[in-house]
Amino acid sequence: MVGKMHSAGVDEPIGDVKSITEFIEAGADVVLVPAVGTVPGFTEADLTSIVQLAHLHDTLVCSAIGTSQEGSSTSVIENMAIRNKICGVDIQHIGDSGFSGVAPVENIYTMSQAIRGKRHTLSMIARSVLR
């Protein structure tokens, strides 16, 4: 897995097609990009073009909420989850800016429910890790 979820004070493109192409050519299985709505100027069009390029090469895309917005209201998280799913993202990362270094459980639950629905979310919660 390779990529950037935010600029971290560096003035360079975060999720541009050139970099993503280089990552894929180097053998990346998953490319990491910002979730739509987390980094100024990173648009749904940017994300969709990256997803299409990655999928063309059998590479997965992980969008990340790593800008402290993982501690936002559940409506913000739900909106981000749906927008990134529409763009074709395969994996959604939710950061750790909540209390004790974990995103608020309500937001993790909201994201899961937005992406896969209540039935699948509850099934995953109820399942044994030993299966």
Backbone atoms as SQL, in Angstrom:
CREATE TABLE atoms (id INTEGER PRIMARY KEY, chain TEXT, resi INTEGER, resn TEXT, atom TEXT, x REAL, y REAL, z REAL);
INSERT INTO atoms VALUES
  (1, 'A', 1, 'MET', 'N', 0.861, -1.169, 0.000),
  (2, 'A', 1, 'MET', 'CA', 0.000, 0.000, 0.000),
  (3, 'A', 1, 'MET', 'C', 0.902, 1.226, 0.000),
  (4, 'A', 2, 'VAL', 'N', 0.599, 2.162, -0.880),
  (5, 'A', 2, 'VAL', 'CA', 1.430, 3.350, -1.006),
  (6, 'A', 2, 'VAL', 'C', 0.562, 4.546, -1.401),
  (7, 'A', 3, 'GLY', 'N', 0.952, 5.724, -0.958),
  (8, 'A', 3, 'GLY', 'CA', 0.236, 6.941, -1.323),
  (9, 'A', 3, 'GLY', 'C', 0.294, 7.967, -0.212),
  (10, 'A', 4, 'LYS', 'N', -0.565, 8.985, -0.322),
  (11, 'A', 4, 'LYS', 'CA', -0.606, 10.061, 0.667),
  (12, 'A', 4, 'LYS', 'C', -2.048, 10.401, 0.970),
  (13, 'A', 5, 'MET', 'N', -2.334, 10.582, 2.253),
  (14, 'A', 5, 'MET', 'CA', -3.697, 10.946, 2.630),
  (15, 'A', 5, 'MET', 'C', -3.869, 12.451, 2.819),
  (16, 'A', 6, 'HIS', 'N', -2.777, 13.172, 2.969),
  (17, 'A', 6, 'HIS', 'CA', -2.833, 14.634, 3.053),
  (18, 'A', 6, 'HIS', 'C', -1.434, 15.180, 2.771),
  (19, 'A', 7, 'SER', 'N', -1.325, 16.487, 2.693),
  (20, 'A', 7, 'SER', 'CA', -0.052, 17.068, 2.258),
  (21, 'A', 7, 'SER', 'C', 1.009, 17.106, 3.343),
  (22, 'A', 8, 'ALA', 'N', 0.621, 17.083, 4.589),
  (23, 'A', 8, 'ALA', 'CA', 1.571, 17.093, 5.718),
  (24, 'A', 8, 'ALA', 'C', 2.622, 18.189, 5.582),
  (25, 'A', 9, 'GLY', 'N', 2.203, 19.344, 5.126),
  (26, 'A', 9, 'GLY', 'CA', 3.099, 20.486, 5.036),
  (27, 'A', 9, 'GLY', 'C', 4.007, 20.488, 3.829),
  (28, 'A', 10, 'VAL', 'N', 3.862, 19.517, 2.956),
  (29, 'A', 10, 'VAL', 'CA', 4.693, 19.433, 1.758),
  (30, 'A', 10, 'VAL', 'C', 3.911, 19.997, 0.575),
  (31, 'A', 11, 'ASP', 'N', 4.543, 20.883, -0.172),
  (32, 'A', 11, 'ASP', 'CA', 3.866, 21.522, -1.299),
  (33, 'A', 11, 'ASP', 'C', 4.104, 20.704, -2.572),
  (34, 'A', 12, 'GLU', 'N', 3.330, 19.633, -2.724),
  (35, 'A', 12, 'GLU', 'CA', 3.400, 18.787, -3.908),
  (36, 'A', 12, 'GLU', 'C', 2.040, 18.138, -4.109),
  (37, 'A', 13, 'PRO', 'N', 1.775, 17.641, -5.302),
  (38, 'A', 13, 'PRO', 'CA', 0.484, 16.983, -5.531),
  (39, 'A', 13, 'PRO', 'C', 0.299, 15.791, -4.590),
  (40, 'A', 14, 'ILE', 'N', -0.930, 15.580, -4.168),
  (41, 'A', 14, 'ILE', 'CA', -1.210, 14.506, -3.225),
  (42, 'A', 14, 'ILE', 'C', -1.630, 13.236, -3.954),
  (43, 'A', 15, 'GLY', 'N', -2.579, 13.356, -4.838),
  (44, 'A', 15, 'GLY', 'CA', -3.086, 12.195, -5.549),
  (45, 'A', 15, 'GLY', 'C', -3.172, 12.474, -7.026),
  (46, 'A', 16, 'ASP', 'N', -2.050, 12.669, -7.666),
  (47, 'A', 16, 'ASP', 'CA', -2.073, 12.958, -9.095),
  (48, 'A', 16, 'ASP', 'C', -1.858, 11.670, -9.889),
  (49, 'A', 17, 'VAL', 'N', -2.363, 11.642, -11.100),
  (50, 'A', 17, 'VAL', 'CA', -2.319, 10.454, -11.945),
  (51, 'A', 17, 'VAL', 'C', -0.887, 10.004, -12.219),
  (52, 'A', 18, 'LYS', 'N', 0.039, 10.948, -12.375),
  (53, 'A', 18, 'LYS', 'CA', 1.443, 10.590, -12.643),
  (54, 'A', 18, 'LYS', 'C', 2.019, 9.762, -11.489),
  (55, 'A', 19, 'SER', 'N', 1.838, 10.229, -10.272),
  (56, 'A', 19, 'SER', 'CA', 2.350, 9.498, -9.106),
  (57, 'A', 19, 'SER', 'C', 1.682, 8.137, -8.957),
  (58, 'A', 20, 'ILE', 'N', 0.382, 8.116, -9.144),
  (59, 'A', 20, 'ILE', 'CA', -0.358, 6.857, -9.014),
  (60, 'A', 20, 'ILE', 'C', 0.126, 5.852, -10.052),
  (61, 'A', 21, 'THR', 'N', 0.365, 6.317, -11.273),
  (62, 'A', 21, 'THR', 'CA', 0.890, 5.442, -12.326),
  (63, 'A', 21, 'THR', 'C', 2.240, 4.868, -11.910),
  (64, 'A', 22, 'GLU', 'N', 3.107, 5.701, -11.348),
  (65, 'A', 22, 'GLU', 'CA', 4.418, 5.233, -10.892),
  (66, 'A', 22, 'GLU', 'C', 4.284, 4.211, -9.762),
  (67, 'A', 23, 'PHE', 'N', 3.347, 4.427, -8.849),
  (68, 'A', 23, 'PHE', 'CA', 3.125, 3.477, -7.761),
  (69, 'A', 23, 'PHE', 'C', 2.683, 2.121, -8.308),
  (70, 'A', 24, 'ILE', 'N', 1.756, 2.162, -9.256),
  (71, 'A', 24, 'ILE', 'CA', 1.235, 0.925, -9.847),
  (72, 'A', 24, 'ILE', 'C', 2.342, 0.190, -10.598),
  (73, 'A', 25, 'GLU', 'N', 3.125, 0.939, -11.377),
  (74, 'A', 25, 'GLU', 'CA', 4.227, 0.329, -12.127),
  (75, 'A', 25, 'GLU', 'C', 5.280, -0.278, -11.198),
  (76, 'A', 26, 'ALA', 'N', 5.398, 0.270, -9.994),
  (77, 'A', 26, 'ALA', 'CA', 6.356, -0.248, -9.015),
  (78, 'A', 26, 'ALA', 'C', 5.809, -1.471, -8.270),
  (79, 'A', 27, 'GLY', 'N', 4.547, -1.803, -8.530),
  (80, 'A', 27, 'GLY', 'CA', 3.979, -3.016, -7.952),
  (81, 'A', 27, 'GLY', 'C', 3.017, -2.823, -6.800),
  (82, 'A', 28, 'ALA', 'N', 2.508, -1.629, -6.604),
  (83, 'A', 28, 'ALA', 'CA', 1.561, -1.400, -5.505),
  (84, 'A', 28, 'ALA', 'C', 0.306, -2.245, -5.690),
  (85, 'A', 29, 'ASP', 'N', -0.151, -2.846, -4.608),
  (86, 'A', 29, 'ASP', 'CA', -1.420, -3.581, -4.613),
  (87, 'A', 29, 'ASP', 'C', -2.582, -2.654, -4.282),
  (88, 'A', 30, 'VAL', 'N', -2.277, -1.617, -3.481),
  (89, 'A', 30, 'VAL', 'CA', -3.288, -0.655, -3.044),
  (90, 'A', 30, 'VAL', 'C', -2.671, 0.734, -3.095),
  (91, 'A', 31, 'VAL', 'N', -3.401, 1.706, -3.651),
  (92, 'A', 31, 'VAL', 'CA', -2.951, 3.100, -3.598),
  (93, 'A', 31, 'VAL', 'C', -3.824, 3.843, -2.592),
  (94, 'A', 32, 'LEU', 'N', -3.184, 4.666, -1.784),
  (95, 'A', 32, 'LEU', 'CA', -3.834, 5.435, -0.740),
  (96, 'A', 32, 'LEU', 'C', -3.991, 6.874, -1.215),
  (97, 'A', 33, 'VAL', 'N', -5.202, 7.402, -1.107),
  (98, 'A', 33, 'VAL', 'CA', -5.499, 8.772, -1.525),
  (99, 'A', 33, 'VAL', 'C', -6.379, 9.433, -0.469),
  (100, 'A', 34, 'PRO', 'N', -6.472, 10.755, -0.484),
  (101, 'A', 34, 'PRO', 'CA', -7.370, 11.412, 0.469),
  (102, 'A', 34, 'PRO', 'C', -8.832, 11.085, 0.155),
  (103, 'A', 35, 'ALA', 'N', -9.637, 10.994, 1.178),
  (104, 'A', 35, 'ALA', 'CA', -11.079, 10.890, 0.969),
  (105, 'A', 35, 'ALA', 'C', -11.576, 12.243, 0.455),
  (106, 'A', 36, 'VAL', 'N', -12.560, 12.204, -0.414),
  (107, 'A', 36, 'VAL', 'CA', -13.143, 13.455, -0.906),
  (108, 'A', 36, 'VAL', 'C', -13.707, 14.229, 0.284),
  (109, 'A', 37, 'GLY', 'N', -13.385, 15.504, 0.348),
  (110, 'A', 37, 'GLY', 'CA', -13.851, 16.343, 1.441),
  (111, 'A', 37, 'GLY', 'C', -12.836, 16.514, 2.553),
  (112, 'A', 38, 'THR', 'N', -11.656, 15.899, 2.417),
  (113, 'A', 38, 'THR', 'CA', -10.658, 16.017, 3.488),
  (114, 'A', 38, 'THR', 'C', -9.521, 16.960, 3.164),
  (115, 'A', 39, 'VAL', 'N', -9.206, 17.122, 1.899),
  (116, 'A', 39, 'VAL', 'CA', -8.085, 17.962, 1.487),
  (117, 'A', 39, 'VAL', 'C', -8.582, 19.003, 0.487),
  (118, 'A', 40, 'PRO', 'N', -8.328, 20.281, 0.739),
  (119, 'A', 40, 'PRO', 'CA', -8.789, 21.313, -0.186),
  (120, 'A', 40, 'PRO', 'C', -8.282, 21.071, -1.612),
  (121, 'A', 41, 'GLY', 'N', -9.192, 21.133, -2.556),
  (122, 'A', 41, 'GLY', 'CA', -8.831, 21.016, -3.966),
  (123, 'A', 41, 'GLY', 'C', -8.808, 19.600, -4.504),
  (124, 'A', 42, 'PHE', 'N', -8.883, 18.582, -3.640),
  (125, 'A', 42, 'PHE', 'CA', -8.934, 17.193, -4.116),
  (126, 'A', 42, 'PHE', 'C', -10.395, 16.852, -4.337),
  (127, 'A', 43, 'THR', 'N', -10.769, 16.722, -5.608),
  (128, 'A', 43, 'THR', 'CA', -12.180, 16.624, -5.975),
  (129, 'A', 43, 'THR', 'C', -12.625, 15.195, -6.275),
  (130, 'A', 44, 'GLU', 'N', -13.931, 15.041, -6.426),
  (131, 'A', 44, 'GLU', 'CA', -14.488, 13.752, -6.824),
  (132, 'A', 44, 'GLU', 'C', -13.976, 13.355, -8.209),
  (133, 'A', 45, 'ALA', 'N', -13.772, 14.318, -9.076),
  (134, 'A', 45, 'ALA', 'CA', -13.227, 14.023, -10.406),
  (135, 'A', 45, 'ALA', 'C', -11.799, 13.494, -10.296),
  (136, 'A', 46, 'ASP', 'N', -10.999, 14.092, -9.417),
  (137, 'A', 46, 'ASP', 'CA', -9.627, 13.602, -9.186),
  (138, 'A', 46, 'ASP', 'C', -9.660, 12.156, -8.697),
  (139, 'A', 47, 'LEU', 'N', -10.499, 11.897, -7.717),
  (140, 'A', 47, 'LEU', 'CA', -10.578, 10.561, -7.139),
  (141, 'A', 47, 'LEU', 'C', -11.082, 9.546, -8.161),
  (142, 'A', 48, 'THR', 'N', -12.095, 9.897, -8.903),
  (143, 'A', 48, 'THR', 'CA', -12.643, 8.975, -9.902),
  (144, 'A', 48, 'THR', 'C', -11.600, 8.615, -10.953),
  (145, 'A', 49, 'SER', 'N', -10.817, 9.588, -11.408),
  (146, 'A', 49, 'SER', 'CA', -9.791, 9.277, -12.416),
  (147, 'A', 49, 'SER', 'C', -8.719, 8.352, -11.843),
  (148, 'A', 50, 'ILE', 'N', -8.375, 8.528, -10.577),
  (149, 'A', 50, 'ILE', 'CA', -7.396, 7.651, -9.925),
  (150, 'A', 50, 'ILE', 'C', -7.964, 6.241, -9.772),
  (151, 'A', 51, 'VAL', 'N', -9.217, 6.140, -9.351),
  (152, 'A', 51, 'VAL', 'CA', -9.858, 4.832, -9.184),
  (153, 'A', 51, 'VAL', 'C', -9.920, 4.099, -10.526),
  (154, 'A', 52, 'GLN', 'N', -10.310, 4.806, -11.577),
  (155, 'A', 52, 'GLN', 'CA', -10.397, 4.164, -12.891),
  (156, 'A', 52, 'GLN', 'C', -9.034, 3.673, -13.356),
  (157, 'A', 53, 'LEU', 'N', -7.994, 4.468, -13.150),
  (158, 'A', 53, 'LEU', 'CA', -6.643, 4.068, -13.521),
  (159, 'A', 53, 'LEU', 'C', -6.199, 2.843, -12.712),
  (160, 'A', 54, 'ALA', 'N', -6.412, 2.883, -11.419),
  (161, 'A', 54, 'ALA', 'CA', -5.998, 1.776, -10.554),
  (162, 'A', 54, 'ALA', 'C', -6.737, 0.489, -10.923),
  (163, 'A', 55, 'HIS', 'N', -8.029, 0.579, -11.099),
  (164, 'A', 55, 'HIS', 'CA', -8.820, -0.603, -11.426),
  (165, 'A', 55, 'HIS', 'C', -8.449, -1.177, -12.790),
  (166, 'A', 56, 'LEU', 'N', -8.044, -0.333, -13.697),
  (167, 'A', 56, 'LEU', 'CA', -7.588, -0.789, -15.008),
  (168, 'A', 56, 'LEU', 'C', -6.378, -1.717, -14.870),
  (169, 'A', 57, 'HIS', 'N', -5.611, -1.522, -13.794),
  (170, 'A', 57, 'HIS', 'CA', -4.404, -2.310, -13.547),
  (171, 'A', 57, 'HIS', 'C', -4.576, -3.275, -12.368),
  (172, 'A', 58, 'ASP', 'N', -5.830, -3.609, -12.046),
  (173, 'A', 58, 'ASP', 'CA', -6.143, -4.542, -10.953),
  (174, 'A', 58, 'ASP', 'C', -5.532, -4.119, -9.624),
  (175, 'A', 59, 'THR', 'N', -5.535, -2.821, -9.364),
  (176, 'A', 59, 'THR', 'CA', -5.022, -2.259, -8.120),
  (177, 'A', 59, 'THR', 'C', -6.197, -1.689, -7.333),
  (178, 'A', 60, 'LEU', 'N', -6.197, -1.880, -6.035),
  (179, 'A', 60, 'LEU', 'CA', -7.253, -1.351, -5.176),
  (180, 'A', 60, 'LEU', 'C', -6.952, 0.088, -4.777),
  (181, 'A', 61, 'VAL', 'N', -7.998, 0.810, -4.356),
  (182, 'A', 61, 'VAL', 'CA', -7.851, 2.190, -3.895),
  (183, 'A', 61, 'VAL', 'C', -8.413, 2.300, -2.480),
  (184, 'A', 62, 'CYS', 'N', -7.615, 2.890, -1.596),
  (185, 'A', 62, 'CYS', 'CA', -8.032, 3.166, -0.222),
  (186, 'A', 62, 'CYS', 'C', -8.116, 4.678, -0.058),
  (187, 'A', 63, 'SER', 'N', -9.299, 5.186, 0.262),
  (188, 'A', 63, 'SER', 'CA', -9.400, 6.613, 0.566),
  (189, 'A', 63, 'SER', 'C', -9.343, 6.780, 2.077),
  (190, 'A', 64, 'ALA', 'N', -8.655, 7.817, 2.516),
  (191, 'A', 64, 'ALA', 'CA', -8.375, 7.987, 3.937),
  (192, 'A', 64, 'ALA', 'C', -8.921, 9.300, 4.486),
  (193, 'A', 65, 'ILE', 'N', -9.544, 9.192, 5.635),
  (194, 'A', 65, 'ILE', 'CA', -9.917, 10.369, 6.417),
  (195, 'A', 65, 'ILE', 'C', -8.859, 10.457, 7.507),
  (196, 'A', 66, 'GLY', 'N', -7.883, 11.328, 7.307),
  (197, 'A', 66, 'GLY', 'CA', -6.785, 11.435, 8.258),
  (198, 'A', 66, 'GLY', 'C', -6.482, 12.875, 8.594),
  (199, 'A', 67, 'THR', 'N', -7.495, 13.716, 8.553),
  (200, 'A', 67, 'THR', 'CA', -7.300, 15.153, 8.773),
  (201, 'A', 67, 'THR', 'C', -8.103, 15.640, 9.977),
  (202, 'A', 68, 'SER', 'N', -8.290, 14.766, 10.933),
  (203, 'A', 68, 'SER', 'CA', -9.063, 15.009, 12.153),
  (204, 'A', 68, 'SER', 'C', -10.563, 15.084, 11.911),
  (205, 'A', 69, 'GLN', 'N', -10.990, 14.969, 10.674),
  (206, 'A', 69, 'GLN', 'CA', -12.423, 14.991, 10.393),
  (207, 'A', 69, 'GLN', 'C', -13.104, 13.697, 10.829),
  (208, 'A', 70, 'GLU', 'N', -12.316, 12.676, 11.148),
  (209, 'A', 70, 'GLU', 'CA', -12.902, 11.448, 11.667),
  (210, 'A', 70, 'GLU', 'C', -13.617, 11.703, 12.986),
  (211, 'A', 71, 'GLY', 'N', -13.357, 12.840, 13.607),
  (212, 'A', 71, 'GLY', 'CA', -14.047, 13.236, 14.830),
  (213, 'A', 71, 'GLY', 'C', -15.218, 14.158, 14.577),
  (214, 'A', 72, 'SER', 'N', -15.590, 14.358, 13.315),
  (215, 'A', 72, 'SER', 'CA', -16.720, 15.229, 12.963),
  (216, 'A', 72, 'SER', 'C', -18.047, 14.566, 13.302),
  (217, 'A', 73, 'SER', 'N', -19.123, 15.245, 12.961),
  (218, 'A', 73, 'SER', 'CA', -20.457, 14.684, 13.197),
  (219, 'A', 73, 'SER', 'C', -20.682, 13.471, 12.300),
  (220, 'A', 74, 'THR', 'N', -21.620, 12.630, 12.702),
  (221, 'A', 74, 'THR', 'CA', -21.916, 11.435, 11.913),
  (222, 'A', 74, 'THR', 'C', -22.407, 11.782, 10.518),
  (223, 'A', 75, 'SER', 'N', -23.072, 12.918, 10.365),
  (224, 'A', 75, 'SER', 'CA', -23.557, 13.294, 9.027),
  (225, 'A', 75, 'SER', 'C', -22.398, 13.602, 8.078),
  (226, 'A', 76, 'VAL', 'N', -21.321, 14.185, 8.596),
  (227, 'A', 76, 'VAL', 'CA', -20.134, 14.446, 7.784),
  (228, 'A', 76, 'VAL', 'C', -19.509, 13.121, 7.351),
  (229, 'A', 77, 'ILE', 'N', -19.370, 12.195, 8.276),
  (230, 'A', 77, 'ILE', 'CA', -18.778, 10.883, 7.980),
  (231, 'A', 77, 'ILE', 'C', -19.627, 10.132, 6.964),
  (232, 'A', 78, 'GLU', 'N', -20.924, 10.144, 7.146),
  (233, 'A', 78, 'GLU', 'CA', -21.832, 9.466, 6.210),
  (234, 'A', 78, 'GLU', 'C', -21.695, 10.045, 4.805),
  (235, 'A', 79, 'ASN', 'N', -21.637, 11.368, 4.708),
  (236, 'A', 79, 'ASN', 'CA', -21.484, 12.035, 3.422),
  (237, 'A', 79, 'ASN', 'C', -20.177, 11.638, 2.748),
  (238, 'A', 80, 'MET', 'N', -19.089, 11.651, 3.506),
  (239, 'A', 80, 'MET', 'CA', -17.788, 11.265, 2.941),
  (240, 'A', 80, 'MET', 'C', -17.810, 9.814, 2.462),
  (241, 'A', 81, 'ALA', 'N', -18.364, 8.934, 3.278),
  (242, 'A', 81, 'ALA', 'CA', -18.399, 7.510, 2.936),
  (243, 'A', 81, 'ALA', 'C', -19.144, 7.289, 1.622),
  (244, 'A', 82, 'ILE', 'N', -20.303, 7.881, 1.481),
  (245, 'A', 82, 'ILE', 'CA', -21.109, 7.702, 0.262),
  (246, 'A', 82, 'ILE', 'C', -20.405, 8.314, -0.943),
  (247, 'A', 83, 'ARG', 'N', -19.868, 9.522, -0.797),
  (248, 'A', 83, 'ARG', 'CA', -19.196, 10.176, -1.927),
  (249, 'A', 83, 'ARG', 'C', -18.002, 9.360, -2.410),
  (250, 'A', 84, 'ASN', 'N', -17.226, 8.800, -1.496),
  (251, 'A', 84, 'ASN', 'CA', -16.069, 7.993, -1.877),
  (252, 'A', 84, 'ASN', 'C', -16.497, 6.663, -2.480),
  (253, 'A', 85, 'LYS', 'N', -17.578, 6.088, -1.979),
  (254, 'A', 85, 'LYS', 'CA', -18.099, 4.849, -2.566),
  (255, 'A', 85, 'LYS', 'C', -18.574, 5.100, -3.996),
  (256, 'A', 86, 'ILE', 'N', -19.251, 6.199, -4.226),
  (257, 'A', 86, 'ILE', 'CA', -19.712, 6.555, -5.578),
  (258, 'A', 86, 'ILE', 'C', -18.524, 6.674, -6.528),
  (259, 'A', 87, 'CYS', 'N', -17.408, 7.191, -6.038),
  (260, 'A', 87, 'CYS', 'CA', -16.205, 7.337, -6.868),
  (261, 'A', 87, 'CYS', 'C', -15.525, 5.996, -7.149),
  (262, 'A', 88, 'GLY', 'N', -15.934, 4.928, -6.442),
  (263, 'A', 88, 'GLY', 'CA', -15.411, 3.602, -6.716),
  (264, 'A', 88, 'GLY', 'C', -14.355, 3.094, -5.760),
  (265, 'A', 89, 'VAL', 'N', -14.153, 3.786, -4.646),
  (266, 'A', 89, 'VAL', 'CA', -13.139, 3.392, -3.668),
  (267, 'A', 89, 'VAL', 'C', -13.427, 1.988, -3.136),
  (268, 'A', 90, 'ASP', 'N', -12.374, 1.195, -2.968),
  (269, 'A', 90, 'ASP', 'CA', -12.496, -0.179, -2.497),
  (270, 'A', 90, 'ASP', 'C', -12.397, -0.311, -0.979),
  (271, 'A', 91, 'ILE', 'N', -11.566, 0.517, -0.364),
  (272, 'A', 91, 'ILE', 'CA', -11.294, 0.445, 1.073),
  (273, 'A', 91, 'ILE', 'C', -11.407, 1.859, 1.631),
  (274, 'A', 92, 'GLN', 'N', -12.047, 2.001, 2.794),
  (275, 'A', 92, 'GLN', 'CA', -12.145, 3.322, 3.419),
  (276, 'A', 92, 'GLN', 'C', -11.454, 3.302, 4.767),
  (277, 'A', 93, 'HIS', 'N', -10.446, 4.135, 4.937),
  (278, 'A', 93, 'HIS', 'CA', -9.730, 4.282, 6.205),
  (279, 'A', 93, 'HIS', 'C', -10.339, 5.436, 6.983),
  (280, 'A', 94, 'ILE', 'N', -10.571, 5.224, 8.261),
  (281, 'A', 94, 'ILE', 'CA', -11.019, 6.317, 9.131),
  (282, 'A', 94, 'ILE', 'C', -9.940, 6.494, 10.202),
  (283, 'A', 95, 'GLY', 'N', -9.475, 7.707, 10.357),
  (284, 'A', 95, 'GLY', 'CA', -8.321, 7.998, 11.205),
  (285, 'A', 95, 'GLY', 'C', -8.540, 7.825, 12.694),
  (286, 'A', 96, 'ASP', 'N', -7.624, 8.382, 13.463),
  (287, 'A', 96, 'ASP', 'CA', -7.554, 8.103, 14.892),
  (288, 'A', 96, 'ASP', 'C', -7.589, 9.350, 15.772),
  (289, 'A', 97, 'SER', 'N', -8.263, 10.394, 15.330),
  (290, 'A', 97, 'SER', 'CA', -8.202, 11.636, 16.101),
  (291, 'A', 97, 'SER', 'C', -9.214, 11.719, 17.235),
  (292, 'A', 98, 'GLY', 'N', -9.961, 10.676, 17.470),
  (293, 'A', 98, 'GLY', 'CA', -10.912, 10.694, 18.574),
  (294, 'A', 98, 'GLY', 'C', -10.209, 10.530, 19.906),
  (295, 'A', 99, 'PHE', 'N', -10.980, 10.376, 20.946),
  (296, 'A', 99, 'PHE', 'CA', -10.405, 10.170, 22.278),
  (297, 'A', 99, 'PHE', 'C', -9.652, 8.848, 22.308),
  (298, 'A', 100, 'SER', 'N', -8.557, 8.811, 22.991),
  (299, 'A', 100, 'SER', 'CA', -7.737, 7.597, 23.155),
  (300, 'A', 100, 'SER', 'C', -7.167, 7.070, 21.839),
  (301, 'A', 101, 'GLY', 'N', -7.028, 7.911, 20.845),
  (302, 'A', 101, 'GLY', 'CA', -6.404, 7.498, 19.601),
  (303, 'A', 101, 'GLY', 'C', -7.248, 6.602, 18.710),
  (304, 'A', 102, 'VAL', 'N', -8.554, 6.673, 18.847),
  (305, 'A', 102, 'VAL', 'CA', -9.470, 5.900, 18.004),
  (306, 'A', 102, 'VAL', 'C', -10.595, 6.836, 17.570),
  (307, 'A', 103, 'ALA', 'N', -11.015, 6.697, 16.319),
  (308, 'A', 103, 'ALA', 'CA', -12.157, 7.492, 15.860),
  (309, 'A', 103, 'ALA', 'C', -13.365, 7.150, 16.729),
  (310, 'A', 104, 'PRO', 'N', -14.250, 8.095, 16.955),
  (311, 'A', 104, 'PRO', 'CA', -15.446, 7.800, 17.755),
  (312, 'A', 104, 'PRO', 'C', -16.196, 6.593, 17.186),
  (313, 'A', 105, 'VAL', 'N', -16.595, 5.690, 18.067),
  (314, 'A', 105, 'VAL', 'CA', -17.265, 4.464, 17.623),
  (315, 'A', 105, 'VAL', 'C', -18.520, 4.782, 16.813),
  (316, 'A', 106, 'GLU', 'N', -19.194, 5.866, 17.138),
  (317, 'A', 106, 'GLU', 'CA', -20.389, 6.253, 16.376),
  (318, 'A', 106, 'GLU', 'C', -20.035, 6.528, 14.920),
  (319, 'A', 107, 'ASN', 'N', -18.854, 7.095, 14.701),
  (320, 'A', 107, 'ASN', 'CA', -18.445, 7.409, 13.331),
  (321, 'A', 107, 'ASN', 'C', -18.000, 6.159, 12.570),
  (322, 'A', 108, 'ILE', 'N', -17.356, 5.243, 13.254),
  (323, 'A', 108, 'ILE', 'CA', -16.978, 3.986, 12.613),
  (324, 'A', 108, 'ILE', 'C', -18.242, 3.232, 12.212),
  (325, 'A', 109, 'TYR', 'N', -19.210, 3.182, 13.117),
  (326, 'A', 109, 'TYR', 'CA', -20.487, 2.517, 12.853),
  (327, 'A', 109, 'TYR', 'C', -21.229, 3.207, 11.709),
  (328, 'A', 110, 'THR', 'N', -21.272, 4.529, 11.729),
  (329, 'A', 110, 'THR', 'CA', -21.949, 5.294, 10.675),
  (330, 'A', 110, 'THR', 'C', -21.309, 5.038, 9.326),
  (331, 'A', 111, 'MET', 'N', -19.976, 5.033, 9.273),
  (332, 'A', 111, 'MET', 'CA', -19.285, 4.777, 8.013),
  (333, 'A', 111, 'MET', 'C', -19.620, 3.386, 7.494),
  (334, 'A', 112, 'SER', 'N', -19.553, 2.403, 8.363),
  (335, 'A', 112, 'SER', 'CA', -19.856, 1.037, 7.950),
  (336, 'A', 112, 'SER', 'C', -21.285, 0.922, 7.446),
  (337, 'A', 113, 'GLN', 'N', -22.200, 1.511, 8.158),
  (338, 'A', 113, 'GLN', 'CA', -23.612, 1.442, 7.773),
  (339, 'A', 113, 'GLN', 'C', -23.859, 2.161, 6.449),
  (340, 'A', 114, 'ALA', 'N', -23.188, 3.278, 6.218),
  (341, 'A', 114, 'ALA', 'CA', -23.345, 4.007, 4.955),
  (342, 'A', 114, 'ALA', 'C', -22.798, 3.200, 3.781),
  (343, 'A', 115, 'ILE', 'N', -21.677, 2.519, 3.994),
  (344, 'A', 115, 'ILE', 'CA', -21.025, 1.784, 2.913),
  (345, 'A', 115, 'ILE', 'C', -21.709, 0.454, 2.627),
  (346, 'A', 116, 'ARG', 'N', -22.058, -0.288, 3.680),
  (347, 'A', 116, 'ARG', 'CA', -22.591, -1.632, 3.428),
  (348, 'A', 116, 'ARG', 'C', -23.970, -1.905, 3.983),
  (349, 'A', 117, 'GLY', 'N', -24.593, -0.939, 4.640),
  (350, 'A', 117, 'GLY', 'CA', -25.943, -1.130, 5.163),
  (351, 'A', 117, 'GLY', 'C', -25.959, -1.720, 6.559),
  (352, 'A', 118, 'LYS', 'N', -27.120, -1.622, 7.197),
  (353, 'A', 118, 'LYS', 'CA', -27.256, -2.050, 8.585),
  (354, 'A', 118, 'LYS', 'C', -27.083, -3.563, 8.737),
  (355, 'A', 119, 'ARG', 'N', -27.684, -4.353, 7.835),
  (356, 'A', 119, 'ARG', 'CA', -27.624, -5.810, 7.966),
  (357, 'A', 119, 'ARG', 'C', -26.186, -6.319, 7.946),
  (358, 'A', 120, 'HIS', 'N', -25.402, -5.864, 6.960),
  (359, 'A', 120, 'HIS', 'CA', -24.014, -6.316, 6.868),
  (360, 'A', 120, 'HIS', 'C', -23.167, -5.765, 8.022),
  (361, 'A', 121, 'THR', 'N', -23.434, -4.543, 8.427),
  (362, 'A', 121, 'THR', 'CA', -22.690, -3.956, 9.548),
  (363, 'A', 121, 'THR', 'C', -22.929, -4.754, 10.824),
  (364, 'A', 122, 'LEU', 'N', -24.189, -5.051, 11.129),
  (365, 'A', 122, 'LEU', 'CA', -24.496, -5.812, 12.338),
  (366, 'A', 122, 'LEU', 'C', -23.937, -7.230, 12.256),
  (367, 'A', 123, 'SER', 'N', -23.969, -7.810, 11.076),
  (368, 'A', 123, 'SER', 'CA', -23.404, -9.148, 10.886),
  (369, 'A', 123, 'SER', 'C', -21.909, -9.147, 11.195),
  (370, 'A', 124, 'MET', 'N', -21.190, -8.128, 10.733),
  (371, 'A', 124, 'MET', 'CA', -19.744, -8.048, 10.981),
  (372, 'A', 124, 'MET', 'C', -19.455, -7.828, 12.470),
  (373, 'A', 125, 'ILE', 'N', -20.284, -7.051, 13.134),
  (374, 'A', 125, 'ILE', 'CA', -20.100, -6.796, 14.562),
  (375, 'A', 125, 'ILE', 'C', -20.334, -8.071, 15.370),
  (376, 'A', 126, 'ALA', 'N', -21.339, -8.852, 14.976),
  (377, 'A', 126, 'ALA', 'CA', -21.731, -10.029, 15.731),
  (378, 'A', 126, 'ALA', 'C', -20.859, -11.252, 15.473),
  (379, 'A', 127, 'ARG', 'N', -20.116, -11.236, 14.380),
  (380, 'A', 127, 'ARG', 'CA', -19.315, -12.396, 13.989),
  (381, 'A', 127, 'ARG', 'C', -18.125, -12.629, 14.909),
  (382, 'A', 128, 'SER', 'N', -17.797, -13.870, 15.102),
  (383, 'A', 128, 'SER', 'CA', -16.628, -14.230, 15.893),
  (384, 'A', 128, 'SER', 'C', -15.362, -13.982, 15.058),
  (385, 'A', 129, 'VAL', 'N', -14.316, -13.493, 15.688),
  (386, 'A', 129, 'VAL', 'CA', -13.039, -13.305, 14.998),
  (387, 'A', 129, 'VAL', 'C', -12.349, -14.638, 14.771),
  (388, 'A', 130, 'LEU', 'N', -12.869, -15.709, 15.357),
  (389, 'A', 130, 'LEU', 'CA', -12.267, -17.032, 15.228),
  (390, 'A', 130, 'LEU', 'C', -12.780, -17.810, 14.022),
  (391, 'A', 131, 'ARG', 'N', -13.712, -17.231, 13.248),
  (392, 'A', 131, 'ARG', 'CA', -14.246, -17.927, 12.069),
  (393, 'A', 131, 'ARG', 'C', -13.311, -17.791, 10.907);
